Amino acid sequence: MTRKSIFVLLLLSVMGFSVRAQFKASLKAGPDMSNMSMTLNGVETDIFSPRIGFHTGLAAEYMFSRRFGLESGLNYSRLGATINPDRYYQGSELPEGFSMEGHVSMQTLELPLYAKLKFRLFPGMQFFLAGGAFGSYSLKAEQYVKHSWEGDYIKMKWSLFEPEIQVMGETEDNVLMLQRFNVGIALESGVEIGNQLTAGIGFRQMLNNMAAFGYSVNGQTAKPDITMWTLSFSLGYLL
């Protein structure tokens, strides 16, 4: 086989591969359920419980064949966790009739990169499975607290990007201080219906310690370990 013949064969193979490859973009949105965990000195504080949020964004996939491809995009998510008051004030002496409620709220941009597999279920319906990594940037993160006592109440909120906070006129360390950049892994599965609709469920887990604050305890520097998971359901429209 001559060099010219080899070149023509390679060119035809590349052209055939390009024809088989498919690019699709979709708009996605749906509800989320997320929760945080915080460990101090190796002990799980258990002060958080799940909270409902939402996400929306644009996804783009490039299928190298009918079954395998890559997916990326850009998502906006409203995440957080509800604060358990009994655990939050455990060990503290509080006045009779005192109550507290609060939550953590985060607004993030997420950039995923997933490997994607597709399998035909029925005519006009495909099952997909995608997994990989994502990076996130927190646009905003705040803690909300409401204290009630003897018929009165006071509401407070503060940024989780500041090292110190003002609570009832006192300056305190912001133990829940977070960093803006985080990374994690994700898994998503669902179905494509026809040429326009998708429905999926996904799970995301932060891998790094989200905490950005260290403080001194008995002459030693300590730092909480904060992580987050998110369970999401999404509906998509293929463009």
C-alpha positions in Angstrom: 0.0 0.0 0.0 1.4 3.4 -1.1 1.7 6.4 1.2 -1.0 8.1 -0.9 -3.4 5.2 -0.4 -2.7 5.3 3.4 -3.4 9.0 3.5 -6.7 8.6 1.6 -7.7 5.8 4.0 -7.0 7.9 7.1 -8.9 10.8 5.6 -11.9 8.7 4.9 -11.8 7.3 8.4 -11.7 10.8 10.0 -14.6 11.9 7.8 -16.6 8.9 8.7 -15.9 9.5 12.5 -17.0 13.2 12.1 -20.2 12.2 10.5 -21.0 9.8 13.3 -20.2 12.3 16.0 -23.2 14.3 17.3 -23.3 17.6 19.2 -26.3 18.5 21.3 -27.1 21.4 23.7 -29.9 21.5 26.2 -31.4 23.7 28.9 -31.9 22.0 32.3 -33.6 23.0 35.5 -35.1 21.3 38.6 -35.1 21.0 42.4 -32.1 20.1 44.6 -31.8 18.6 48.0 -28.4 19.4 49.7 -26.8 19.0 53.1 -23.6 19.9 54.8 -21.5 18.2 57.4 -18.9 19.7 59.8 -16.3 17.8 61.8 -14.4 19.6 64.6 -11.4 17.9 66.1 -12.5 14.6 64.6 -16.0 14.8 66.0 -19.1 15.1 63.7 -21.1 18.1 65.0 -24.4 16.9 63.3 -25.8 20.5 63.3 -27.2 20.4 59.7 -30.1 18.7 58.0 -31.1 18.7 54.3 -32.5 21.7 52.6 -34.4 22.1 49.3 -33.0 24.3 46.6 -32.9 24.4 42.8 -30.6 24.5 39.8 -30.7 25.7 36.2 -28.2 25.7 33.4 -26.9 24.9 30.0 -25.5 21.4 29.1 -23.6 20.4 25.9 -22.6 16.9 24.8 -20.4 15.6 22.1 -21.1 11.9 21.2 -18.1 10.3 19.5 -20.4 7.3 18.7 -23.9 6.2 19.4 -23.0 5.1 22.9 -20.0 7.1 24.1 -19.4 10.9 24.5 -18.5 13.8 26.7 -20.7 16.3 28.5 -20.0 19.7 29.9 -21.9 22.9 30.6 -22.5 25.7 33.1 -25.0 25.4 36.0 -26.3 27.8 38.6 -27.3 26.2 41.9 -29.0 27.4 45.0 -27.8 25.1 47.8 -27.6 25.0 51.5 -28.5 23.2 54.7 -30.9 23.7 57.6 -29.4 24.3 61.1 -30.5 22.0 63.9 -30.9 24.4 66.9 -30.6 21.6 69.6 -27.3 20.5 68.2 -26.1 24.1 67.4 -26.5 25.2 71.0 -25.6 21.9 72.7 -23.8 22.5 75.9 -24.9 26.2 76.2 -27.2 27.5 78.9 -30.2 29.2 77.3 -33.1 31.1 78.9 -36.4 29.2 79.2 -38.6 29.8 76.2 -35.7 30.7 73.9 -35.8 29.2 70.4 -33.7 29.5 67.3 -34.1 28.6 63.6 -31.6 29.1 60.8 -30.1 27.9 57.6 -27.1 28.2 55.3 -27.7 29.4 51.8 -25.2 29.2 48.9 -25.3 30.4 45.3 -22.8 28.6 43.1 -21.7 28.3 39.5 -20.6 24.7 38.5 -18.6 23.6 35.5 -18.8 19.8 35.0 -16.9 17.4 32.7 -18.5 14.0 32.4 -18.0 10.8 30.4 -21.4 9.7 29.0 -22.9 6.4 27.9 -26.2 5.9 26.1 -28.3 2.8 25.6 -31.4 2.4 23.5 -34.4 1.3 25.5 -37.3 1.7 23.1 -37.8 3.5 19.8 -37.6 7.2 20.6 -36.1 6.6 24.1 -32.5 6.3 25.4 -31.1 5.6 28.8 -27.9 7.6 29.7 -25.4 7.3 32.5 -22.8 10.1 33.1 -20.1 10.6 35.6 -17.0 12.7 36.3 -15.8 15.7 38.1 -16.9 19.3 38.5 -15.5 22.6 39.8 -17.7 25.2 41.6 -17.4 28.8 42.4 -19.5 30.3 45.2 -21.0 33.7 44.2 -22.6 34.1 47.6 -22.8 32.2 50.9 -24.8 33.4 54.0 -26.0 32.1 57.3 -29.5 33.1 58.5 -30.5 33.0 62.1 -33.7 33.9 63.9 -33.7 34.1 67.8 -37.1 34.2 69.6 -37.7 34.8 73.3 -40.6 36.0 75.3 -42.6 37.1 72.2 -39.8 39.0 70.7 -37.4 38.0 68.0 -34.3 39.1 66.1 -33.2 38.1 62.6 -29.5 38.1 61.6 -27.5 37.1 58.6 -23.9 37.3 57.7 -21.5 36.3 54.9 -19.7 33.0 55.2 -16.7 34.6 53.4 -15.8 36.9 56.3 -13.5 35.7 59.1 -15.4 37.6 61.8 -19.1 38.3 62.4 -21.1 40.6 64.6 -23.7 38.7 66.8 -25.7 40.7 69.4 -23.0 43.4 69.4 -20.2 40.9 70.0 -17.4 40.1 67.5 -17.0 36.3 67.1 -15.0 34.0 64.9 -16.9 32.8 61.8 -16.4 29.0 62.4 -18.4 28.3 59.2 -16.3 30.5 57.0 -16.1 28.9 53.5 -13.8 29.2 50.5 -15.2 30.1 47.1 -13.6 27.5 44.9 -14.4 23.8 45.4 -14.2 20.5 43.5 -16.2 17.3 43.6 -17.4 14.2 41.7 -20.8 13.5 40.3 -23.0 10.8 38.8 -26.2 11.3 36.8 -28.6 8.9 35.0 -31.8 9.4 33.2 -33.6 9.1 29.8 -33.8 11.0 26.6 -37.4 11.1 25.2 -37.6 11.7 21.5 -35.4 14.5 20.1 -36.3 17.2 22.6 -36.8 16.1 26.2 -34.6 14.7 29.0 -35.2 13.7 32.6 -32.5 12.8 35.0 -31.4 12.3 38.6 -28.0 13.1 39.9 -25.7 13.1 42.9 -22.8 15.4 43.6 -20.2 15.2 46.4 -17.7 17.8 47.3 -14.2 16.3 47.7 -12.2 19.0 49.3 -12.6 20.7 52.7 -14.8 23.7 52.0 -13.8 25.4 55.2 -11.5 28.4 55.0 -11.0 29.3 58.6 -8.5 28.1 61.2 -8.5 29.1 64.9 -6.3 28.6 67.9 -7.2 26.1 70.6 -4.8 25.6 73.5 -2.0 27.0 71.4 -2.7 24.8 68.4 -4.3 25.7 65.1 -7.5 23.8 64.4 -9.7 23.9 61.3 -13.2 22.4 60.8 -13.8 19.9 58.0 -16.8 20.9 56.0 -18.3 19.0 53.1 -21.5 19.0 51.1 -23.6 16.6 49.0 -26.4 17.3 46.6 -29.2 15.2 45.2 -30.9 16.7 42.1 -33.7 16.0 39.7 -33.7 17.8 36.3 -35.8 18.2 33.2 -34.1 19.3 30.0 -35.1 20.6 26.6 -32.8 19.8 23.7 -32.0 22.8 21.6 
